[in-house]
């Protein structure tokens, strides 16, 4: 049964706004031909992320629920689609006092059937792209749960190598850049003359860069949840273990290695900026939607270069006033190509 217009509107406006937080700013500016597809993909990814993060429920139950939702997303034949998954236990946990979720996440899990129905109503090509990106995202979330399911501040688990960190950033964000690229290319500028291989590679790096910024910014919080995304092999080479990073006094010893990862994140964002400027200039909305997270990420990196990044009491975040300033500058400078391109500058 097709969803009525009011149900669709509720999913892709009010609920999407409530669960997407800062990303809703980007979603709102997207052109209409791609906004519903990207919004729906975000809703489903948010649902899988909510399941993975519901710590009041056992790791085994969360892994099973992730697998169940992934199977429902990937179901090819809507006529044979399985019964809508029931995530009542997980939904209830969002509102529990000790839970990390919110009423919006609870509503999302309760309405997952509507989101799945809307996915089945999309065009075959859009549905294939959405399923592919969610398949990759859920693989990353599953791997994350398997790695860190038993982790805690007393038992920190770390990634082993730089390759594992790069793989993780691709699974949860680089693939989103790939999805975004293919969706926009198909619906907004299919006939533009571009080097598609470079464009797609830059799109992947765009997503990976944003995720790496988040990882580097959230290091103190993740450590206290038992998660260390900084690879153990690289830490050992400078005489550190993940447990040492709980101490702010370890920051000077960590700093050269940490700066190397900042440089990698900045190089990814630079590729994202190249990607943004490869998009045909008439696609103002898409360019703005790409520019804002890149420039916010770049400003975050500048803060991380001068702060004690192991201090759990110092939450590094770009202020709302700074975000408004970024938005204002992108709009004002857009008509002037040189001024626009100078918005992003690398520190090295």
N, C-alpha and C positions, 0 to 999 in steps of 0.2 A: 504494500500500500504506500502510495506517495505521500510525503509529508506535506501538510498544508502550509500556506505561506507564512502564517503567524508563527508556527513552530520553527520553520526555517529561520525566520527573522530573529526569533528569540535566541536560537543557538548561535547565530553568526553576528549578533550585535550585543545584547546585554550580557549573556553568559560568556561570550568570548572576551568582552571588556573586563568582566570580573575576574577571569582566570588568567588573562594574559598580562595584566599589570603594565609594565613599561613597554612591552612589545606591541601593545594595542596602538600606540602612537604610530608605529610603522605600518601596522595593518590598515589603519584608517586612511592613510595617504595613498595606498596602492590603487591603481586604476581598477575600475569595476570588472573588466574581463578576467582578472586573476584574483581579485579579493576573496570571493567565496571559496575557491579551491585552496588557497594558502591559509585562509582562516580555518577551514575544516581540518586541514592537515595539522594545524597548530592545536586545535581542540583535541584531536585524537592523540597527539604526542603528549599533550598535557595530561590526558587521562592515564596514559601508560606511565608517565613520570610520577603522577600522584600515587599510583599503585606501588611503584618501586620505593617511594619515600615514606610509606605508611608504616612507621616503626613499631606501632602498637600491635601489628599483625606479624606473625612469624615469617621468617625469610622463605621457608618452604611454601607457605600459602601465597606470598607475594610472587614467587617464581611461577607458581601454578596459575595465578590470576593473569600474570603477564602473558604466559603461553596461551591462555584461553582467549584473551583479547586479541593477541596477534593472529591467532587462527581465525577469529571472526572478521578481522580486518582483511585478511588475505583470501577469504572465501570467495571463490570465483563465480559460483552460480547462485544468484540471489534467490532463485526458486527453491534451491535446496539448502539455503542458509540455515545454519543451526539456530537453536533457540538463543535469544539475546542473553549474553552472560549476565549473571546476577552477582553484583559486587556489593551486596547489602552490608556485609561485615566491614568491608573496606570503607564504604561510604559513611557508616556510623562512626568509624574511628576518626574521621576528619573533624567531627565536632566534639570529640572527647577532650577533656581538660589537658591531658598530657600529649595530645596529638599535635602534629606539626601542620596539619591541613587547615581548611577553612570551610565555611558553609558553601562557598562557591565550588570548591573541589568536591564536596559531598553531592551537590546538585549535578555536577558534571558526570560523576559516576552513576548517579541515579538515572540520568538521561542518555547514557551511552548508547542505548538502542536507537534513539533518534539520530545520533551522529552516524552510527553505522548505516542506518537506512538512507541518510543523505549521501553517504559515500557511494552506495549502490545506485543512486540516481544520477551520479555524475557521468560524463562521457567516458567511453572505454579508455581513451588515451589519458585523460586526466586521472581516472581511477588507477590506471597502471602506474603512473608516476607517484601518486599518493601512497599506494601500497608499497612500492619499492622503497621510498624514503622511510616509511614507518617500520618496514621489515628491518632496515639497517639500524634505526634508532632503538628498536626493542632489543636487537642483538647486543647493542652497547649497554643498555640498562640491565639486561640479564647478566652479562659478563660482570658488570659493576656489583650486582647483588651477590654473585658467586664469589667474587674476590673479597668484598668487604662485609659480607653478611654477619660474620662473627666478630668484626672489628669493634674496638672501643678505645677510649683515651688510654686505657691500661694495656691495650693490645693493638698497637697501630700496625696496619698493613699497608705496604707501599708497592707501587708499581715497580717493576724490575728495571726496565730499560727505556731509553728515549723512544725506541720503536713502539713500545706498548703505549706510551703517552700519545704519540702521534696517531696511533691506531684508534685510541679512545676518542680523541678530538674529532677524528673523521666520522666515527660511528654516531656520535651524538650531535654533531654540528656541521662538519664538512659535507656530509651527505645532504644537509638542508640547503647549503649553497648550491649543490648540484641540482636538487629538486627545483629550487627557486629559478635557477638559470634556464632549465628546460621548460618550465611552465611559462615564464615570461617570454622566452624566445618563441614558443609556439603560438601564444595568444596576442603578443604585443608588437613584435618586430620580426616576423618570420622571414621577411625578404631582405633584411638588412645584410650588407656584406661585412662579415666578421670572420676573424680567425677563430672558429668555434673551439678548437682544441685548447688554445690559450685562454679563451673566454671561460670555458668550463673549468679549467685548472685554477684560474684566478677565483672563480666562484667557490670552489672547494676550499681554497686557502682563506678566503673571506670568512667562511663559517668556522674553520679551524682556529683562525686568529681570535675571533670573538670568544670562543670557548676557552682558549688558552689564557686570555685576559681574565676571565672569570676564575679559572683555576688558580692563577697566581694571586689574584686579589683575595680569594676565599681561603687561602692556605691555613691561617690560624684556626678558623672555624672547622674546616675539614679535619685537621689534625685532632681536634678535641672530639670528633666523632669517629676517630680511629682510621681515617682515610688520609693517605699521603700520595698525592699524584706526582710528586717529584720523585723520579726514579732512584731506587736504592743503589744501583751501580754507580751512578754519577755522584750521589752523596758520599758513598764510601771512598771515592777517589779523592775527596777533600777532607776525609777523616770525620764524617758525620753519619749518624744514623737518624732515621725518622723521629725517634723519641727525643733527640737533641733539639729538634725544631719546636718543641713545646716551650723552650726557654728563649725569651727575647734576646738574651745575651749571646745567643748563637748567631745572631743576624750578621755581624761583621764577617764571620767565617763563611757563611752561606752566600754573602752578597755577590762575589764574582760569578758563581754558578747561577744564582738567581738572575743576575743581569743578562747572562747568556740566554736564558729563556725569555726574558723581556725583549731581547733583540729578535728572537725568533717570532714572538708574537707581533712585534712591530713590523717585521718583514711580511708576515701574513696580511696584516692590515694594509700595508703598502700595495700588496697584490690586490686586495679588496678595493683600494682606491683606484687602481688601474682598471679594475673591472667596472667600477662605477662610471668612469670616464669613457669606457668602451661602449656603454649603452648609448644608443642613438640620442642625440641631444634633445630631440623633441619629446622624449620620454621623461619629462620633468618629474612626475610623481615617483617613478621607479628610482630615478637618480637620488631624489631626496630620501626615499625610504632606505636606500643603501648608505647614503652619506651620514645620516644621523648616528647609527650605531658605530660606524667606523670612527667618527670624530669623538664620540663619547668614549670609545675604547682607547683612542690615542691619548685623550686627556687623563684617563685612568692610569695608563702606563707611565705618564709623566709623574703622577703622584706616587706611584709605586717605586719610582727611581729615587725618591728622596725621603721616604718614610721607613720606619722600622717595620718590615713586613711580617715579622713574627709576633708583634704586639697584639694580643687578643682584644685589648681594650680600645684599639684604634681601628674603627671601621672606615676603610677607604672607599669613598663613594663620590661620584660627581654630583654636585648639588642640583636641585631643580632650577635654580637661577642660571647655573652654567648650561644646563640643557636648553633652557629657553634662549640663552645667548647663542648657542650653536645653531638652533633652528632659525633664529633671526638672521644670522650671518649667511647661512646657506641660501636663504630666500633672497636676501639683498644682493648677494654677489653672483647669483646664478646667471644673470644677463651678461656678465663680464668674465669671459673664459679664463683669463690669467688670474684674476682675483679669486675665482671659484677654485681653480686647481691648487692655489696656494693655501687653501684652508687646511690641507693635510701636509704636515712637514715631519720628516723623520728626525729623531734626535741624534742619530749617528749616520 
